[in-house]
Amino acid sequence: MANIIDGKLISMDIKNEVKEKAAKLKEKGIEPCLAVVLVGEDPASQVYVRNKKKACEYCGIKSLSYELSGDTTEEELLALIDELNNNKECNGILVQLPLPKHIDENKILLKILPEKDVDGFHPYNVGLLSIGKADLKACTPAGCIELIKRSGVDITGKNCVVVGRSNIVGKPVGMLLLSENGTVTTCHSKTNDIKFVCRQADIIVAAVGIPKFVKGDMVKEGVVVIDVGINRMENGKLCGDVDFEEVEKKASYITPVPGGVGPMTIAMLMNNCIVACCKQNNVVC
Ligand code: NDP
């Protein structure tokens, strides 16, 4: 039976660490601040934004909220980003994705100053990540690494297999595992014999978007499994990209869905706000 990695607990530890750092910054007269921008009325996005604001409140990070109507133009949104880029009070800018179809997401993400890009999506920060020098790392991938390390698993020298190569999860997770001295293989939809590749893995990160994709016969005994997948099933329940019941029997550590990677994303976002704030104010945190 595997050890279940408790993402709720680990994310709470991280938020408490952030809270302490925010309090220390306040003693120095610095108030960390995140601007959260939502365009339109997508219910899922509204929930994400609400949770991010709640986390800010918990951690002692000020949040500036911009809830814009769905017919906001690209120019208007770019103008708001420009204003926030120039606002010294604001340390981080988060634009909730997806944006309405008439707005070019790429253009918006490029407009955010890299030092305020707390999502870690700006190509400048992605570039820094690839050379192992990023301060602001993409939140979900950074959360995966924290889950592994805080479970006491040393990544150095391990065979790490990432299933998925998206720009927001698979690729950055691979780069972070490499920075931690893992030996990394990335699989995708064109990979030959994924089962063989996965069976070599000491650590598997699954970010495929297919429910229960990683089966028990695809993993070796003792594997550490991080399941990034969030799939909504017909019965309304959430399901990961890993067949938990099968894989748990062989794994040494495994994340559940929900309660694994999910809560880590916001915790790492809070952490990035502090990192950005410290950097902008030239203080060590
Ligand atoms: P994408 O759809 O962008 O990428 C999926 C990746 O999986 C692609 O690289 C694709 O390969 C690969 N893939 C698809 N089918 C197969 C297959 N049959 N065999 C091997 N590889 C395959 O998804 P994301 O990376 O955005 O998200 C992945 C999962 O993580 C989703 O369930 C998503 O909901 C979840 N997620 C969770 C987050 C969290 O906070 N916990 C945050 C972000 C995502 P190819 O490139 O060849 O098409």
Residues whose N, C-alpha, C, O or C-beta is under 5 A from the ligand:
A	BS01	NDP	T140 V163 G164 R165 S166 V169 G170 C187 H188 S189 K190 A207 V208 G209 V228 G229 I230 N231 V261 G262 T265
